[in-house]
Amino acid sequence: MPSSVTICCSEEMTEDGKQLQFCYYFNVCVIHQHLTTFVLDRKEAMITVDDGIRKLKLLDAKGKVWTQDMILQVDDKAVSLVDLESKNELENFPLSTIQHCQAVMNACNYNSILALVCKEPTQNKPDLHLFQCD
């Protein structure tokens, strides 16, 4: 079963000038369903997370959303998507490529959506990844 540990890194100075450093490392691992990925493109009228949610609703109404269970792992370097069964890494997003992260609650049949907007340096336009969270 996936587990999570929280991180907090800070440095503090004591009154006598001594520096104390607190670092807790993290590895968050949760199971999600990947719903869809869209390219954010003004020509396609897809420029915000809300646009992606609207399109997701249309696809869902037509029965065109096929979910894939996966593990979403977060560490101090990246967000990785791992196949639940094979444990193969499907995608890896270095934290520097994540432009936006948003939770969308009760917007449609999926009651808790995680939206990640990611753009690799080689991409012209960012991708919007939508996940159902349990």
Sequence and secondary structure as in RCSB ss.txt:
>XXXX:A:sequence
MPSSVTICCSEEMTEDGKQLQFCYYFNVCVIHQHLTTFVLDRKEAMITVDDGIRKLKLLDAKGKVWTQDMILQVD
DKAVSLVDLESKNELENFPLSTIQHCQAVMNACNYNSILALVCKEPTQNKPDLHLFQCD
>XXXX:A:secstr
       EEEEEE TTS EEEEEE   EEEEEEEEEEEE BGGGTB SHHHHHHHHHHHHHTT    EEEEEEE 
SSEEEEEETTT  EEEEEEGGGEEEEEEEESSSSSSEEEEEEE  TT SS EEEEEEE 
